Every structure is written in structure tokens, then in C-alpha cells.
Amino acid sequence: MSRPERWQLRGKAAEAYERSLVPTLLTPWAHDRIARAGVRRGESVLDVAWGTGIVARLAAEHVGVAGHVLEVDLNPAPSAVARAQTPICASARAEWREGDANA
């Protein structure tokens, strides 16, 4: 079995990713993923390898105050950018954790 690659965004790359890719490519994709998953009020959502957190921020809008969003990513640079973003739904419970989802 081959060793999995550990691709990481470092330095200012995570900020550039958030500024350039999230609005143009990843926000529409995230809306589609959330719609296909049928995320509803009060549900719990697990977002693995969340990058700068667009899926989690949009999922929080859907689950609302009664729901919960947990994000897990092993990369600290995008985690810092994600934590600095204003949540779309500030009243939703969201946790940002750094860690290996395989662990």
C-alpha cells in the first residue's frame, strides 16, 4: 500500500486560497454539496479536510442554533484563516479542530 500524500497549504497560500478560489469556485460547489446532502435545521454536520471552512460556514446557516458543525483538518494554515472568517450564521454552534481524521 502506498503512503498517502500530505498536501499542505503554507504561509500566505491559505489566505490566497480563501480570497481567490473560495468565492469563484468553492462557494458554488459548497452550496451544491450542502443541497445534495439535504442538510437541515438541528442536524449535526462533520466537515473533514475543510480547508478555509466554506462548507462549514454555509452548513452552519442550514443547521442553525439547534444544530452543530464540527470541522476537522490536519493543516494549521487554513485552520487559522477559517477561524478568522465571520460565520454566515453566527448563532450556530461550530467547532474548528486540527487533527487527522484517520486517527
Residue pairs with C-beta under 8 A, 6 or more apart in sequence:
6 74
8 75
8 77
9 17
9 51
9 75
9 77
9 78
10 77
11 77
13 77
14 51
14 52
14 75
14 77
14 78
14 80
14 81
15 81
17 51
17 52
17 78
17 81
18 52
18 78
18 81
18 85
22 52
22 54
26 51
26 54
27 54
27 58
30 54
30 55
30 58
31 58
33 55
34 55
34 58
34 59
34 62
37 45
39 45
39 59
39 62
39 63
40 62
40 63
41 62
41 63
41 64
41 66
41 67
42 63
42 64
42 66
42 67
43 62
43 63
43 67
44 63
44 67
44 68
44 69
44 70
45 56
45 59
45 62
45 63
45 67
45 68
45 69
45 70
46 70
46 71
46 72
47 53
47 55
47 56
47 59
47 69
47 70
47 71
47 72
48 71
48 72
48 73
48 101
49 72
49 73
49 74
49 101
50 56
50 71
50 72
50 73
50 78
50 82
51 73
51 75
51 78
51 82
52 78
52 81
52 82
52 85
53 71
53 78
53 81
53 82
53 83
53 85
53 96
56 69
56 71
56 82
56 94
56 96
57 85
57 87
57 88
57 89
58 88
59 69
60 67
60 69
60 87
60 88
60 89
60 92
60 94
61 88
61 89
61 92
63 69
63 89
63 92
64 89
64 91
64 92
65 91
65 92
65 93
67 92
67 93
68 92
68 93
68 94
68 95
69 92
69 93
69 94
69 95
70 94
70 95
70 97
71 82
71 94
71 95
71 96
71 97
72 97
72 98
72 99
72 101
73 79
73 82
73 97
73 98
73 99
74 98
74 99
74 100
74 101
75 98
76 98
79 96
79 98
82 96
83 96
87 94
